[in-house]
Amino acid sequence: MTKLLRFLRPSHQHSAFSATLLLMGTIMLSRVIGYVREAYIAYAFGAGPQTDAYVAAFTLPDWLNYILAGGAASITFISIYTRFLAEEREADAEKTLSIVVTVMTAVMVVGTIITEIWAPQFVRWMFGGFSNEQIELCVHLTRILLPAQIFFYVGGVVSAVLLSHRLFLFPAAGPLLYNVFIIVGGVLGGHRMGIAALAYGALLGSFTGPFLTSVIGAAKIGTGYKPSFDITNPAFREWVRLSVPLMLGVSLVTADDWILRHYAASGIGDIARLNYAKRLFAVPIAVLGQATGQASLPFFARLFNEKRLKEFADTVNDSVYRVTAASFLATAWMMAAALPLIDLVYRRGRFLFSDTQTTAIYFFWFALSLALWAAQALYARAFYAAGDTLTPMVAVTLITAASLPVYSVLFHTYGVVGLAWASDIGIGANLVSLMILLHWRKLVSMGGMRWDELLKSAGTAVVAAGLSFEVAKIVPLPLTGHGSRLADLLRLGLTSTTWAAAVSAGLWLTRSQLPGDLRRRKRQAYPAVAQGETAEILGAGTKP
């Protein structure tokens, strides 16, 4: 109990392993709350024109955040700030923080005002398939959500400070509060304001969660801030140099949602159903990719800055191997369990069984790319830790541009399900390009990857998925068109039991080392870590 309390203490400085555990736990909790949020939206508003407009309303705010470095801020800033801490230059670190926050907050405010003015034109261009009523609602919701990006931006930079100090609890708590406020907004204001109550909840949640929790955490460790527009500061210029590629480049990781919404706008409820499938798919992505990637960056950066390049390469390879192998196995279960899972999660209120069936198809195909999403997140952070943002962003921008015709062709040929296929193809190309570039730059060799173990895991996943599908047929699909909770539970139970047995048998028969690798923790000392602590790392060195 004492260890647990110390683990959850806000001031506890985490190792890579404990940070990963904490982030996995909090992100899983956040996704559970996110599920409650999505389930409430499905119950209250279903999958119709209003929900399409609500989901679409996040596009312009997301775009503003992406373009003006809200997303890039913590990624690039953390490497600079971590280096200053390692060199015991805390005054320089705080000065850089002050300049970045001051200058870019001013830029975000100006950007928010401009996008508020031009929101109607953007919505009409982006969502040409919307009716006039949908466009009007989408513009209204967009204007509510836009100011939230200022809080996301400042919170992101301050979170980078906390992560550099290996303090993960405050940044991890932000998304929890954000989701809670969306739910509370809908429950308290839904009857009076309609779906706009969700947008107001999101705005208040962005202030209370990502912004306020991080600021409180930074204040507790004595982080100083003084407004400054000293754009001649060398560290600020370095931050700009690293961030500009991320601001100007367009990664499919972010653009995928925008593209899906653009094409799906022509069908009533299509954006909503795609969004429900993607949000549920985001749960394992968050646990396997986001948590490990977020926890890994400070440690990747430290290894690279200390010129421990072999350990850096081994750490990245082993991290990718573990996440990818585990993702293969998770994908097998997700694909086999798609229909009963979606039905149990969403079908209630205005979300009908027909919506379940369509959403489950999208989820099935999204699940196929789980390993791709998780692995590319780690490879991208390997580049960022090495101080190179230009190479990966040029590559992924080209991949995004090349993917646009693929989305168009598959959508016009196969409908909305073609968008899910295009998404898988695009993220796969994203992963391959990053892997090849890291190898070419001699940062992370592809020869260091444990391909034999990945093949064992992939083979086991294929067999487990096939067996789970066949066994689940024992419980017939509903014939009434209304679904059955009991049938859902029985199918899900049979699927899960068969999957677990098949995975266990497959890993044993192939003599896979994955179970032992996932359990084993190896320790490596970091001389620069405060108080001489030993940083625990999963992998041949780490699991980020």
Secondary structure, 3 states (H helix, E strand, C coil): CHHHHHHHCCCCCCCHHHHHHHHHHHHHHHHHHHHHHHHHHHHHHCCCHHHHHHHHCCHHHHHHHHHCCHHHHHHHHHHHHHHHHHCCCHHHHHHHHHHHHHHHHHHHHHHHHHHHHHHHHHHHHHCCCCCHHHHHHHHHHHHHHCCHHHHHHHHHHHHHHHHHCCCCHHHHHHHHHHHHHHHHHHHHHHHHHCCHHHHHHHHHHHHHHHHHHHHHHHHHCCCCCCCCCCCCCHHHHHHHHHHHHHHHCCCHHHHHHHHHHHHHCCCCCHHHHHHHHHHHHHHHHHHHHHHHHHHHHHHHHHHHHCCCHHHHHHHHHHHHHHHHHHHHHHHHHHHHCHHHHHHHHHCECCECHHHHHHHHHHHHHHHCCHHHHHHHHHHHHHHHHCCCCHHHHHHHHHHHHHHHHHHHHHHHHHCHHHHHHHHHHHHHHHHHHHHHHHHHCCCCCHHHCCHHHHHHHHHHHHHHHHHHHHHHCCCCCCCCCCCCHHHHHHHHHHHHHHHHHHHHHHHHHCCCCHHHHHHCCEEEECCCCHHHCEEEECCCCCCC
